[in-house]
Amino acid sequence: MDNNKNIRVICQCLYVLNLPKQRFFWDDHRTHKLYSGRAIGLHVLAQLLQLKSYEDITEQLQAHPELGQIFGMTSVSGPQLSRETKALCTDTLQDLFYHLIGQIQERTKDGNGFSPSIGRLHLIDATDIRLPDFLGSWARCGSRKTGVRLHVRLVVADSDTVFPDKVIASTVNVREAKVSLELTLEDDVTYVMDRGYEKSEHVEKWLTDGIQFVVRVRDLLQLHPVPGTERTIPSSESAQTRILQDVDVLTNKTTKPARLVAFADETGRQYRVLTSRWDLTADEIALIYKNRWRIELFFKWVKQHLKLVKLHGSHPDGVWNQLFLSLIAFAVSLLLKLNLQTPKTQWQVLKLVRTYMYKMWEELENAVFRPPTRKSRGRQKVNGFGPSCKLPQRIILL
């Protein structure tokens, strides 16, 4: 991606994909109009603009002639888009997503991670997307639950930048522990997981392979302290965290000891986490687990700001493709933010991209770096009341 000021913002977005006029030999056999490259570009555009249906995509194409010049067609129908969404090759979309993630990794390789002493964190969790009971019967789990599950490994590159670098899509009947070994392969990062990924056999393998991890364990899991390994609990550095226990433990199914750190948060709720990071303090271990919440914020961001809560269709191929198209749109929006080198958040940049989508890139840059128009400190309160407010008068009852 470059900073050509004389092209439109939409062109800059699609320049990242480099796909609108590209044809794939196997996918586009006998396709005359809506090539795979065009379909992917239209879908990513729909994600960035948060369009709600195929009809909205077709209206965008007809309302903006510049789109016709970019995609090489002036109109497309909703049924065509629906058919092409199901016909897209999921492996192609997955490869495109990882290609964009590779660019993000290259741009953020100099980041300090969570902190210089802790390093990079990989947060692992899953989120569910519900499907209609009848049309989504192929993804049914039990008698009531129907949907798909997105297992994500989220990289904390620095305090402001997070992105998924590994994704496994499945139906909701695939439990988190079944895919945890596929998401924990590197030994130079720390994996942070919730209770769904805790399994004694996996903990044993991580300890054997030298994998760094912090995983919360269930309250019912029996842990046996190793004699002589209990550590003195110093006064907590954080006023919001109270360390309760710090000791090496074994489970009924493990032969290698792991470190147990038990702590309570500001509300008094207690947590027990197992870890292989003996080089950190108990406060740092608690802080690492508390930052697992950032992956929940990532899921919330994608569901709110991109089209991931309510999918366009319920066909299996279409569902898997829409999941990866949403992740591709997330990667494009993050690359735009990194390219602009702005302290604004990714959501602030995405809002401006939506506003200036059909304007020149220079106008978007001016909007991003425009100084705030408000120069005063605003109306200051005095003793809890604004300057124009009168103090309450005593009410006299006659």
C-alpha beads as a LAMMPS data file, in Angstrom:
LAMMPS data file: protein, C-alpha beads

398 atoms
397 bonds

1 atom types
1 bond types

-500.0 500.0 xlo xhi
-500.0 500.0 ylo yhi
-500.0 500.0 zlo zhi

Masses

1 110.0

Atoms # bond

1 1 1 0.000 0.000 0.000
2 1 1 1.260 3.494 -0.849
3 1 1 0.204 7.037 -0.002
4 1 1 -0.867 8.239 -3.435
5 1 1 -2.908 11.347 -2.664
6 1 1 -4.470 11.476 -6.121
7 1 1 -6.518 8.288 -5.912
8 1 1 -9.778 7.661 -4.132
9 1 1 -9.976 6.064 -0.705
10 1 1 -11.900 3.122 -2.119
11 1 1 -9.093 2.488 -4.597
12 1 1 -6.585 2.544 -1.760
13 1 1 -8.660 -0.042 0.103
14 1 1 -8.907 -2.311 -2.922
15 1 1 -5.236 -1.755 -3.745
16 1 1 -4.433 -3.801 -0.649
17 1 1 -6.348 -6.754 -2.095
18 1 1 -5.151 -6.317 -5.690
19 1 1 -8.086 -8.479 -6.787
20 1 1 -11.013 -6.645 -8.469
21 1 1 -10.039 -7.653 -12.041
22 1 1 -8.242 -10.889 -11.207
23 1 1 -9.552 -14.236 -12.378
24 1 1 -8.751 -17.599 -10.791
25 1 1 -8.361 -20.440 -13.252
26 1 1 -10.361 -23.065 -11.346
27 1 1 -12.857 -20.807 -9.564
28 1 1 -13.821 -18.680 -12.570
29 1 1 -14.179 -21.333 -15.235
30 1 1 -16.972 -20.178 -17.587
31 1 1 -17.576 -17.051 -15.478
32 1 1 -18.194 -14.058 -17.742
33 1 1 -18.936 -11.199 -15.357
34 1 1 -18.649 -11.671 -11.607
35 1 1 -15.121 -13.044 -11.288
36 1 1 -13.874 -14.169 -7.897
37 1 1 -11.664 -11.095 -7.611
38 1 1 -14.621 -8.808 -8.232
39 1 1 -16.834 -10.688 -5.778
40 1 1 -14.201 -10.537 -3.032
41 1 1 -13.674 -6.823 -3.627
42 1 1 -17.412 -6.096 -3.463
43 1 1 -17.783 -8.120 -0.273
44 1 1 -14.858 -6.387 1.438
45 1 1 -16.310 -3.037 0.404
46 1 1 -19.652 -4.125 1.898
47 1 1 -17.906 -5.081 5.146
48 1 1 -16.075 -1.756 5.395
49 1 1 -19.311 0.165 4.731
50 1 1 -21.327 -2.260 6.894
51 1 1 -23.906 -2.899 4.170
52 1 1 -26.687 -5.145 5.416
53 1 1 -27.746 -7.116 2.343
54 1 1 -26.856 -8.072 -1.204
55 1 1 -29.360 -5.480 -2.414
56 1 1 -27.393 -2.742 -0.641
57 1 1 -24.258 -3.856 -2.492
58 1 1 -26.010 -3.649 -5.858
59 1 1 -27.347 -0.179 -4.994
60 1 1 -23.824 1.013 -4.165
61 1 1 -22.623 -0.226 -7.531
62 1 1 -25.396 1.631 -9.366
63 1 1 -25.191 4.811 -7.286
64 1 1 -21.450 5.325 -7.748
65 1 1 -20.231 5.169 -11.375
66 1 1 -16.615 5.117 -10.163
67 1 1 -17.272 1.650 -8.761
68 1 1 -18.184 0.452 -12.228
69 1 1 -14.853 1.701 -13.540
70 1 1 -12.962 -0.037 -10.728
71 1 1 -14.737 -3.386 -10.994
72 1 1 -15.324 -3.337 -14.738
73 1 1 -19.110 -3.737 -14.477
74 1 1 -21.974 -1.374 -13.851
75 1 1 -24.515 -3.684 -12.240
76 1 1 -24.926 -7.002 -10.484
77 1 1 -27.952 -8.695 -8.970
78 1 1 -28.409 -9.967 -5.436
79 1 1 -28.886 -13.604 -6.532
80 1 1 -25.643 -13.397 -8.505
81 1 1 -23.776 -12.229 -5.425
82 1 1 -25.381 -14.949 -3.325
83 1 1 -24.380 -17.662 -5.792
84 1 1 -20.837 -16.323 -6.084
85 1 1 -20.478 -16.100 -2.303
86 1 1 -21.195 -19.831 -2.052
87 1 1 -18.987 -20.592 -5.073
88 1 1 -15.902 -18.793 -3.751
89 1 1 -13.047 -21.064 -2.739
90 1 1 -12.643 -20.911 1.050
91 1 1 -8.965 -21.837 0.746
92 1 1 -8.429 -18.834 -1.526
93 1 1 -10.019 -16.508 1.029
94 1 1 -8.006 -18.080 3.816
95 1 1 -4.767 -17.594 1.861
96 1 1 -5.677 -13.970 1.167
97 1 1 -6.376 -13.381 4.872
98 1 1 -3.011 -14.835 5.910
99 1 1 -1.279 -12.824 3.197
100 1 1 -2.686 -9.610 4.696
101 1 1 -1.763 -10.798 8.196
102 1 1 1.799 -11.312 6.943
103 1 1 1.888 -7.635 5.919
104 1 1 0.613 -6.609 9.360
105 1 1 3.231 -8.772 11.072
106 1 1 5.951 -7.144 8.984
107 1 1 4.778 -3.663 9.949
108 1 1 4.504 -4.507 13.659
109 1 1 7.593 -6.713 14.055
110 1 1 9.412 -4.022 16.052
111 1 1 6.661 -3.751 18.662
112 1 1 7.476 -4.548 22.279
113 1 1 4.437 -6.727 22.710
114 1 1 2.521 -6.394 25.929
115 1 1 5.606 -5.032 27.716
116 1 1 9.405 -5.397 27.297
117 1 1 9.644 -7.770 30.273
118 1 1 6.638 -9.956 29.352
119 1 1 6.950 -9.912 25.559
120 1 1 4.257 -10.749 23.070
121 1 1 1.012 -12.351 24.131
122 1 1 -1.156 -14.635 22.023
123 1 1 -4.710 -14.582 23.359
124 1 1 -6.809 -17.636 22.474
125 1 1 -10.585 -17.806 22.624
126 1 1 -13.658 -18.563 20.540
127 1 1 -16.879 -16.796 19.636
128 1 1 -20.171 -18.203 18.339
129 1 1 -22.342 -16.892 15.496
130 1 1 -25.927 -18.112 15.607
131 1 1 -27.713 -19.458 12.559
132 1 1 -31.451 -19.924 11.908
133 1 1 -32.761 -23.163 13.402
134 1 1 -34.057 -24.624 10.146
135 1 1 -31.595 -23.276 7.569
136 1 1 -28.676 -23.852 9.920
137 1 1 -29.569 -27.421 10.844
138 1 1 -26.245 -28.599 9.364
139 1 1 -24.522 -26.760 12.253
140 1 1 -26.772 -27.971 15.068
141 1 1 -25.407 -28.862 18.483
142 1 1 -27.953 -30.505 20.765
143 1 1 -31.625 -29.693 20.495
144 1 1 -31.481 -25.891 20.821
145 1 1 -28.117 -24.501 19.725
146 1 1 -27.349 -23.907 16.053
147 1 1 -24.366 -21.959 14.789
148 1 1 -20.690 -21.802 13.911
149 1 1 -17.680 -21.132 16.105
150 1 1 -14.614 -19.055 15.314
151 1 1 -11.476 -20.117 17.215
152 1 1 -9.021 -17.214 17.148
153 1 1 -5.432 -16.614 18.220
154 1 1 -4.995 -12.888 18.766
155 1 1 -1.545 -11.277 18.745
156 1 1 -0.891 -8.359 21.102
157 1 1 1.781 -6.598 19.041
158 1 1 1.836 -3.524 21.286
159 1 1 -0.472 -1.616 23.590
160 1 1 -2.522 -0.270 20.639
161 1 1 -2.336 -3.034 18.017
162 1 1 -3.960 -6.469 18.129
163 1 1 -4.736 -8.777 15.214
164 1 1 -5.631 -12.451 14.632
165 1 1 -2.829 -14.504 13.107
166 1 1 -4.506 -17.929 13.278
167 1 1 -8.177 -18.784 12.797
168 1 1 -10.027 -22.108 12.854
169 1 1 -13.679 -22.121 11.807
170 1 1 -15.942 -24.922 13.009
171 1 1 -19.482 -25.679 14.079
172 1 1 -20.458 -25.018 17.691
173 1 1 -20.115 -28.692 18.664
174 1 1 -16.294 -28.428 18.421
175 1 1 -15.098 -27.610 21.915
176 1 1 -12.224 -25.225 22.556
177 1 1 -9.896 -27.862 24.025
178 1 1 -9.993 -29.858 20.764
179 1 1 -8.165 -27.125 18.838
180 1 1 -5.915 -25.725 21.574
181 1 1 -2.849 -27.732 20.479
182 1 1 -3.203 -26.412 16.923
183 1 1 -3.117 -22.840 18.243
184 1 1 -0.138 -23.265 20.603
185 1 1 2.895 -24.188 18.529
186 1 1 5.475 -21.422 19.017
187 1 1 7.747 -21.273 22.043
188 1 1 8.732 -17.576 21.951
189 1 1 5.351 -16.118 22.967
190 1 1 2.999 -16.523 25.928
191 1 1 -0.408 -18.063 25.261
192 1 1 -3.290 -16.836 27.405
193 1 1 -6.422 -18.985 27.615
194 1 1 -9.626 -19.287 29.590
195 1 1 -11.072 -22.382 31.273
196 1 1 -12.384 -23.898 28.029
197 1 1 -8.817 -24.668 26.895
198 1 1 -7.643 -26.226 30.170
199 1 1 -6.860 -29.927 29.885
200 1 1 -4.314 -31.851 31.956
201 1 1 -2.876 -33.704 28.948
202 1 1 -2.355 -30.425 27.122
203 1 1 -0.685 -28.809 30.129
204 1 1 1.711 -31.762 30.284
205 1 1 2.555 -31.410 26.581
206 1 1 3.091 -27.642 26.852
207 1 1 5.467 -28.140 29.776
208 1 1 7.352 -30.852 27.879
209 1 1 7.634 -28.754 24.685
210 1 1 8.681 -25.586 26.534
211 1 1 5.527 -23.669 25.574
212 1 1 4.867 -20.551 27.655
213 1 1 1.250 -20.320 28.750
214 1 1 -1.160 -18.805 31.252
215 1 1 -4.428 -20.732 31.442
216 1 1 -7.275 -20.447 33.907
217 1 1 -8.367 -23.732 35.484
218 1 1 -11.744 -24.859 36.736
219 1 1 -12.580 -24.598 40.411
220 1 1 -13.319 -28.351 40.519
221 1 1 -9.895 -29.352 39.141
222 1 1 -7.851 -30.966 41.920
223 1 1 -4.365 -29.482 42.268
224 1 1 -1.700 -30.947 44.554
225 1 1 0.961 -28.508 45.810
226 1 1 4.575 -29.682 45.513
227 1 1 6.147 -29.574 49.015
228 1 1 8.685 -26.809 49.520
229 1 1 7.676 -24.762 46.452
230 1 1 5.254 -22.312 48.049
231 1 1 6.467 -18.754 47.545
232 1 1 6.129 -15.819 49.874
233 1 1 3.335 -13.527 48.811
234 1 1 4.577 -9.918 48.822
235 1 1 2.292 -6.943 49.045
236 1 1 0.557 -6.544 45.712
237 1 1 1.787 -3.736 43.480
238 1 1 -1.723 -3.274 42.102
239 1 1 -4.476 -1.966 44.304
240 1 1 -6.970 -3.920 42.182
241 1 1 -5.299 -7.335 42.532
242 1 1 -4.693 -9.430 45.643
243 1 1 -2.447 -12.485 45.330
244 1 1 -3.775 -15.438 47.321
245 1 1 -1.347 -18.258 46.488
246 1 1 1.836 -18.878 44.485
247 1 1 3.049 -22.493 44.435
248 1 1 4.051 -25.320 42.066
249 1 1 1.341 -27.962 41.633
250 1 1 0.547 -31.280 39.978
251 1 1 -2.775 -32.573 38.733
252 1 1 -3.999 -36.165 38.865
253 1 1 -2.882 -36.663 35.246
254 1 1 0.407 -34.722 35.061
255 1 1 3.953 -35.639 36.038
256 1 1 5.540 -32.242 35.469
257 1 1 4.768 -29.412 37.913
258 1 1 3.245 -26.143 36.753
259 1 1 3.080 -22.864 38.632
260 1 1 -0.251 -21.969 40.229
261 1 1 -1.097 -18.329 40.872
262 1 1 -4.391 -17.631 42.637
263 1 1 -5.603 -14.057 42.926
264 1 1 -8.694 -11.968 43.566
265 1 1 -9.760 -8.922 41.558
266 1 1 -11.180 -5.635 42.817
267 1 1 -14.652 -7.173 43.201
268 1 1 -13.373 -10.090 45.269
269 1 1 -13.830 -12.664 42.517
270 1 1 -11.131 -15.340 42.705
271 1 1 -9.142 -16.860 39.827
272 1 1 -6.728 -19.777 39.582
273 1 1 -4.287 -19.860 36.659
274 1 1 -1.571 -22.338 35.707
275 1 1 1.528 -21.017 33.995
276 1 1 5.016 -21.987 32.884
277 1 1 6.376 -18.463 33.403
278 1 1 8.486 -18.819 36.548
279 1 1 10.503 -15.722 35.569
280 1 1 7.630 -13.302 36.274
281 1 1 6.137 -12.078 39.505
282 1 1 2.712 -13.224 40.633
283 1 1 1.373 -9.723 39.967
284 1 1 2.610 -9.917 36.369
285 1 1 0.950 -13.315 35.889
286 1 1 -2.342 -11.905 37.182
287 1 1 -1.972 -8.882 34.897
288 1 1 -1.371 -11.131 31.886
289 1 1 -4.549 -13.102 32.493
290 1 1 -6.615 -9.980 33.145
291 1 1 -5.585 -8.706 29.693
292 1 1 -7.161 -11.790 28.118
293 1 1 -10.244 -9.568 27.997
294 1 1 -8.743 -7.859 24.934
295 1 1 -9.805 -10.775 22.754
296 1 1 -13.372 -10.287 23.961
297 1 1 -13.090 -6.664 22.865
298 1 1 -11.813 -7.874 19.472
299 1 1 -14.873 -10.115 19.025
300 1 1 -17.129 -7.242 20.045
301 1 1 -15.351 -4.897 17.595
302 1 1 -15.730 -7.269 14.644
303 1 1 -19.369 -8.041 15.418
304 1 1 -20.363 -4.404 15.909
305 1 1 -18.375 -2.673 13.192
306 1 1 -18.303 -5.381 10.503
307 1 1 -20.986 -7.725 9.168
308 1 1 -20.422 -10.708 11.445
309 1 1 -23.447 -10.826 13.739
310 1 1 -26.067 -11.549 11.059
311 1 1 -24.696 -13.303 8.001
312 1 1 -26.115 -12.826 4.507
313 1 1 -26.937 -16.521 4.066
314 1 1 -26.987 -19.891 5.838
315 1 1 -25.463 -22.218 3.232
316 1 1 -22.334 -23.907 4.669
317 1 1 -19.958 -22.704 1.946
318 1 1 -21.409 -19.200 2.102
319 1 1 -21.073 -19.066 5.904
320 1 1 -17.401 -20.090 5.932
321 1 1 -16.653 -17.607 3.162
322 1 1 -18.428 -14.741 4.933
323 1 1 -16.427 -15.396 8.104
324 1 1 -13.148 -15.038 6.258
325 1 1 -14.408 -12.039 4.274
326 1 1 -15.103 -10.282 7.586
327 1 1 -11.589 -11.066 8.809
328 1 1 -10.140 -9.806 5.506
329 1 1 -12.027 -6.528 5.973
330 1 1 -10.618 -6.242 9.512
331 1 1 -7.097 -6.739 8.168
332 1 1 -7.653 -4.089 5.469
333 1 1 -8.893 -1.538 8.020
334 1 1 -5.895 -2.230 10.290
335 1 1 -3.481 -1.861 7.360
336 1 1 -5.081 1.501 6.564
337 1 1 -4.501 2.634 10.148
338 1 1 -0.887 1.417 10.138
339 1 1 -0.282 3.092 6.794
340 1 1 -1.582 6.414 8.091
341 1 1 0.646 6.152 11.199
342 1 1 -1.941 7.895 13.307
343 1 1 -2.571 7.668 17.062
344 1 1 -6.294 7.391 16.320
345 1 1 -7.930 4.089 17.091
346 1 1 -8.834 1.606 14.383
347 1 1 -12.525 2.388 14.872
348 1 1 -11.913 6.139 14.477
349 1 1 -10.022 5.490 11.248
350 1 1 -12.744 3.162 9.954
351 1 1 -15.435 5.771 10.603
352 1 1 -13.460 8.327 8.583
353 1 1 -12.884 5.768 5.817
354 1 1 -16.646 5.258 5.562
355 1 1 -17.219 9.006 5.400
356 1 1 -14.533 9.652 2.764
357 1 1 -14.795 6.331 0.881
358 1 1 -15.479 7.975 -2.495
359 1 1 -13.265 11.030 -1.976
360 1 1 -9.565 11.486 -2.605
361 1 1 -7.011 9.940 -0.249
362 1 1 -5.615 13.384 0.518
363 1 1 -8.963 14.452 1.976
364 1 1 -8.948 11.429 4.282
365 1 1 -5.422 12.259 5.430
366 1 1 -6.456 15.828 6.154
367 1 1 -9.409 14.578 8.189
368 1 1 -7.272 12.116 10.141
369 1 1 -4.644 14.704 11.069
370 1 1 -6.988 17.661 11.422
371 1 1 -6.352 19.433 14.758
372 1 1 -9.310 19.572 17.136
373 1 1 -11.547 22.575 16.532
374 1 1 -12.382 22.993 20.197
375 1 1 -9.671 25.039 21.883
376 1 1 -11.279 25.926 25.197
377 1 1 -11.390 23.645 28.191
378 1 1 -15.176 23.724 28.167
379 1 1 -17.510 24.590 30.987
380 1 1 -15.721 23.828 34.212
381 1 1 -17.637 22.657 37.246
382 1 1 -17.291 24.355 40.591
383 1 1 -18.250 22.349 43.675
384 1 1 -20.140 19.918 41.490
385 1 1 -22.151 22.578 39.618
386 1 1 -21.568 24.189 36.257
387 1 1 -20.774 27.910 36.023
388 1 1 -24.249 28.755 34.808
389 1 1 -26.014 26.654 37.404
390 1 1 -27.450 28.291 40.473
391 1 1 -26.949 26.723 43.843
392 1 1 -30.093 24.994 45.048
393 1 1 -32.179 27.169 47.303
394 1 1 -33.600 25.931 50.556
395 1 1 -37.254 24.977 50.278
396 1 1 -39.403 26.508 53.025
397 1 1 -42.632 24.737 53.834
398 1 1 -45.423 27.062 55.061

Bonds

1 1 1 2
2 1 2 3
3 1 3 4
4 1 4 5
5 1 5 6
6 1 6 7
7 1 7 8
8 1 8 9
9 1 9 10
10 1 10 11
11 1 11 12
12 1 12 13
13 1 13 14
14 1 14 15
15 1 15 16
16 1 16 17
17 1 17 18
18 1 18 19
19 1 19 20
20 1 20 21
21 1 21 22
22 1 22 23
23 1 23 24
24 1 24 25
25 1 25 26
26 1 26 27
27 1 27 28
28 1 28 29
29 1 29 30
30 1 30 31
31 1 31 32
32 1 32 33
33 1 33 34
34 1 34 35
35 1 35 36
36 1 36 37
37 1 37 38
38 1 38 39
39 1 39 40
40 1 40 41
41 1 41 42
42 1 42 43
43 1 43 44
44 1 44 45
45 1 45 46
46 1 46 47
47 1 47 48
48 1 48 49
49 1 49 50
50 1 50 51
51 1 51 52
52 1 52 53
53 1 53 54
54 1 54 55
55 1 55 56
56 1 56 57
57 1 57 58
58 1 58 59
59 1 59 60
60 1 60 61
61 1 61 62
62 1 62 63
63 1 63 64
64 1 64 65
65 1 65 66
66 1 66 67
67 1 67 68
68 1 68 69
69 1 69 70
70 1 70 71
71 1 71 72
72 1 72 73
73 1 73 74
74 1 74 75
75 1 75 76
76 1 76 77
77 1 77 78
78 1 78 79
79 1 79 80
80 1 80 81
81 1 81 82
82 1 82 83
83 1 83 84
84 1 84 85
85 1 85 86
86 1 86 87
87 1 87 88
88 1 88 89
89 1 89 90
90 1 90 91
91 1 91 92
92 1 92 93
93 1 93 94
94 1 94 95
95 1 95 96
96 1 96 97
97 1 97 98
98 1 98 99
99 1 99 100
100 1 100 101
101 1 101 102
102 1 102 103
103 1 103 104
104 1 104 105
105 1 105 106
106 1 106 107
107 1 107 108
108 1 108 109
109 1 109 110
110 1 110 111
111 1 111 112
112 1 112 113
113 1 113 114
114 1 114 115
115 1 115 116
116 1 116 117
117 1 117 118
118 1 118 119
119 1 119 120
120 1 120 121
121 1 121 122
122 1 122 123
123 1 123 124
124 1 124 125
125 1 125 126
126 1 126 127
127 1 127 128
128 1 128 129
129 1 129 130
130 1 130 131
131 1 131 132
132 1 132 133
133 1 133 134
134 1 134 135
135 1 135 136
136 1 136 137
137 1 137 138
138 1 138 139
139 1 139 140
140 1 140 141
141 1 141 142
142 1 142 143
143 1 143 144
144 1 144 145
145 1 145 146
146 1 146 147
147 1 147 148
148 1 148 149
149 1 149 150
150 1 150 151
151 1 151 152
152 1 152 153
153 1 153 154
154 1 154 155
155 1 155 156
156 1 156 157
157 1 157 158
158 1 158 159
159 1 159 160
160 1 160 161
161 1 161 162
162 1 162 163
163 1 163 164
164 1 164 165
165 1 165 166
166 1 166 167
167 1 167 168
168 1 168 169
169 1 169 170
170 1 170 171
171 1 171 172
172 1 172 173
173 1 173 174
174 1 174 175
175 1 175 176
176 1 176 177
177 1 177 178
178 1 178 179
179 1 179 180
180 1 180 181
181 1 181 182
182 1 182 183
183 1 183 184
184 1 184 185
185 1 185 186
186 1 186 187
187 1 187 188
188 1 188 189
189 1 189 190
190 1 190 191
191 1 191 192
192 1 192 193
193 1 193 194
194 1 194 195
195 1 195 196
196 1 196 197
197 1 197 198
198 1 198 199
199 1 199 200
200 1 200 201
201 1 201 202
202 1 202 203
203 1 203 204
204 1 204 205
205 1 205 206
206 1 206 207
207 1 207 208
208 1 208 209
209 1 209 210
210 1 210 211
211 1 211 212
212 1 212 213
213 1 213 214
214 1 214 215
215 1 215 216
216 1 216 217
217 1 217 218
218 1 218 219
219 1 219 220
220 1 220 221
221 1 221 222
222 1 222 223
223 1 223 224
224 1 224 225
225 1 225 226
226 1 226 227
227 1 227 228
228 1 228 229
229 1 229 230
230 1 230 231
231 1 231 232
232 1 232 233
233 1 233 234
234 1 234 235
235 1 235 236
236 1 236 237
237 1 237 238
238 1 238 239
239 1 239 240
240 1 240 241
241 1 241 242
242 1 242 243
243 1 243 244
244 1 244 245
245 1 245 246
246 1 246 247
247 1 247 248
248 1 248 249
249 1 249 250
250 1 250 251
251 1 251 252
252 1 252 253
253 1 253 254
254 1 254 255
255 1 255 256
256 1 256 257
257 1 257 258
258 1 258 259
259 1 259 260
260 1 260 261
261 1 261 262
262 1 262 263
263 1 263 264
264 1 264 265
265 1 265 266
266 1 266 267
267 1 267 268
268 1 268 269
269 1 269 270
270 1 270 271
271 1 271 272
272 1 272 273
273 1 273 274
274 1 274 275
275 1 275 276
276 1 276 277
277 1 277 278
278 1 278 279
279 1 279 280
280 1 280 281
281 1 281 282
282 1 282 283
283 1 283 284
284 1 284 285
285 1 285 286
286 1 286 287
287 1 287 288
288 1 288 289
289 1 289 290
290 1 290 291
291 1 291 292
292 1 292 293
293 1 293 294
294 1 294 295
295 1 295 296
296 1 296 297
297 1 297 298
298 1 298 299
299 1 299 300
300 1 300 301
301 1 301 302
302 1 302 303
303 1 303 304
304 1 304 305
305 1 305 306
306 1 306 307
307 1 307 308
308 1 308 309
309 1 309 310
310 1 310 311
311 1 311 312
312 1 312 313
313 1 313 314
314 1 314 315
315 1 315 316
316 1 316 317
317 1 317 318
318 1 318 319
319 1 319 320
320 1 320 321
321 1 321 322
322 1 322 323
323 1 323 324
324 1 324 325
325 1 325 326
326 1 326 327
327 1 327 328
328 1 328 329
329 1 329 330
330 1 330 331
331 1 331 332
332 1 332 333
333 1 333 334
334 1 334 335
335 1 335 336
336 1 336 337
337 1 337 338
338 1 338 339
339 1 339 340
340 1 340 341
341 1 341 342
342 1 342 343
343 1 343 344
344 1 344 345
345 1 345 346
346 1 346 347
347 1 347 348
348 1 348 349
349 1 349 350
350 1 350 351
351 1 351 352
352 1 352 353
353 1 353 354
354 1 354 355
355 1 355 356
356 1 356 357
357 1 357 358
358 1 358 359
359 1 359 360
360 1 360 361
361 1 361 362
362 1 362 363
363 1 363 364
364 1 364 365
365 1 365 366
366 1 366 367
367 1 367 368
368 1 368 369
369 1 369 370
370 1 370 371
371 1 371 372
372 1 372 373
373 1 373 374
374 1 374 375
375 1 375 376
376 1 376 377
377 1 377 378
378 1 378 379
379 1 379 380
380 1 380 381
381 1 381 382
382 1 382 383
383 1 383 384
384 1 384 385
385 1 385 386
386 1 386 387
387 1 387 388
388 1 388 389
389 1 389 390
390 1 390 391
391 1 391 392
392 1 392 393
393 1 393 394
394 1 394 395
395 1 395 396
396 1 396 397
397 1 397 398
